[in-house]
Amino acid sequence: MKHASATTRTTDASTATYRSATRPPVRFRPTPSITAHAPSNPVTVVARDGRVLELRAILPGDAPALRRAFDRMTPDQIRARFFYRMNELSEELADRLCHVDQTTTAAFVVTDPGNDVPGGEIRGEARMHVDPVTQTAEFALAVDPGFVEQGIGSTLLRRLLDECRRRGLLELWGDVLVDNHAMLDLARHLDPRNTVEHGTEPGLNRVRLAV
């Protein structure tokens, strides 16, 4: 996939990377028991072209690598991820994105350990923000332009879905630009139960991923 997005208008550190303030309808079910900290052991991931990568939770020390990953993104990818133009990922925002409040957020990266960079270069990043009222989570996703169509996007989404199941959530969802065909196609092909609907605002589709 080339790009995906789910961001918000607020500037609160816990929700600054999510698009919509409108959540899905409330589901009447008892609140699940959530263990906040996700398993963080790295997992080996082999890209379609044979490159060996690692999937792991994001770490506070990943902020410089996250800024470099942003610098490699194309303008269209940045628009798809954040829904507006950005020239850079500031040190402050990168630091906030890498310090995750695990009671409400989970974030994972696919890294390329085959270089001399501590922790590896980030080749894909995905995160979700949990809404305990609706027992759902909103996702955001981006993949390095040099690593598109390598299965990284689907790997990250499946990791988020695993985390949703671990937390007892009902649904993973995100608002996606209508011209973000890569993300829309990925959602449709990942699971036949997934749906793509008209969004709450013009130019948006809402993707719902079955947990």
N, C-alpha and C positions, 0 to 999 in steps of 0.2 A: 504494500500500500504506500501511497505517497504522503498523505497527511490526514489528520483528524483533529477534532477539537471539541471542547466543552469548557467554556469559561464563564466568568460572571462579571457584573459591573461593580461589585463591592471591592473595597481595598483592605478588608480584614485579612490577616495573614493566613487564616485557616481556609478561606474560600476564594482567594484572589485569583485562582487559575480556573474558575468555573464560569460558564456563560450565563445561565438562566437562573433568575431568582424565583421562577415559577416551578414548583415541584409537582410530580404526578399526584393524582388524587390520593387521599388518605386511605390506607387499607386497614381494616379493623381486624387486627391480630395482636396477641400479646407481644410485648417488646422482647426480642430475642436476648439471650445472654451472650454478651460480646467479650471475647478475650482480645484486647486491643493489639497486642504485639504479634505481627505475622511472623512465621518462620523466615529467617533471613539467610540461611545457608545458600551460597551460590549454586546455581544449576547450570551445567554445560548445555549450550544450545548450538546446533550445527545449522548454519545458513544453507539455503538451497544450492549455493555455489561451492559449498564445502568449507567455508570459513568457520572457525571455531570461536564461539562467543560465550559470554556468561550472562545469566539472568539472576538478578539479586535485588534486594531492597535498596532504595536510594539512601545515601549516607550524608551526614553534614559536610564531610570533606569533598563531596562531589561538585560543589558550587563552581569551581573553575572549569571543570570538564563540561558542566551544563552550559556555561556561557560559551564555551567553544562550540558545543553542539548547536546552540542557537545561531552562532555566526555562520555555520555551514548550511543553514536552512535557506531555501529560496524564498523570495517575497510571497509567492503564492502559498507556500507552506506556513509561513508566519501568519498570514491572513487567515488561513484555515484553522490554525491552532488557537489564535487569540481573537480573531474576528475584527482586527484592526491592524494597521501598519505599525510596526515597531522597528527602530533602527538598531537597537541593542537590548540585551538582557542585562539590566543593571546588577551590580554586585549585591545590592540590598535585596532585590527580588530573587536572584539566584540563591542567596543564602536562605531566604524564607522558604523557597521551594524545596530546599534540601533538609530543612529542619521540620520534620513532619510530626504533627500531633496525631499519634496513632489511635487515639480514641475516636477521631472523626475522619481520618485520612489514611490512605495507603498509597505508596508510590514505589514503582519498580523501574529499573533500567536494564537494558541489554548493553553490555560493554564489550569492547574489543581489547582483550588482554595482550594481544600480540604486538605490543609496543613498549616503550620505556616509560609511559605515563603511569604514575601510581594510581591504582584503581581502574586503569583502562579508560579509553575514550568512550563516551556515551554514544551509542548508535541507535538507541530507541528509548523513549521514556513514556510511561503511562501512570496515571494516578486516578484515584476516585475519592470523592467526598461523600460521606455517609450522612443521610438524613434520617435520624432516628424516629421521626414522626411517621414518615411513610415507609420506613424500613427498606429504602432503596438507596442507590448510590449513583452519582453522576460521574462520568468518566471524561478524561482528556488523554490524548495520545499524539505522539509525534515520532517520526522515524527519520534518521539521517538520509539525505538525498542520495548518498552513495551506497545505501543499503536497502533501497526500496525493492519490492518484489522478491524479498529473501525470506519471507515468513516471519519477520520480526514483529509486524503489527499484530498478526493473529496470535503469536506466542504471548505477547504482552496482554492482549485482551483475555486470553484464556487464563492468564495468571490473575487478572483482576476478577474474573468470574470465580476462580477457585477461592479467592479471598472473600467474595460475597457469600459463597456457600459456607465458608468457615465461620463467618459472622452471623449466619442465619438470615441474610437479607433476601428480599423478594425479587429484586430486579436491578439491572445495571443499565443506565440510560445516558444519552448525550444528545445535545443539539448540534447538528452538522449542517454546514452550508450546502445548499441544493446543488452547487456545482462541484462539490467534493465527491466525485464519482468513485474514487478509490476507496474512501471510507464507507460509502453507501454499499458498494459491491461487496466489500469485506464483511459488513454486517449481515448481508443477505446470505452469503455463502458459508459463514461460520457455523450457522445453525438454522435449519428451516423454520424453527419456532420464532426467530427474531423478526421484528417488524420495523418498517420505516413508514412514518406518518408525517402529515403536514405539521410543521412546527407552530409554536405560539406566536411567531413573528414572521413577516415576509422574508423570503430568502433562506429560511431554515427548514430543515426536516428534523423530526425527533426520532432517534434510533433507540429501540428498546431491545435489549439483549436478554434472552431467557436464562435464568439462573438454574 
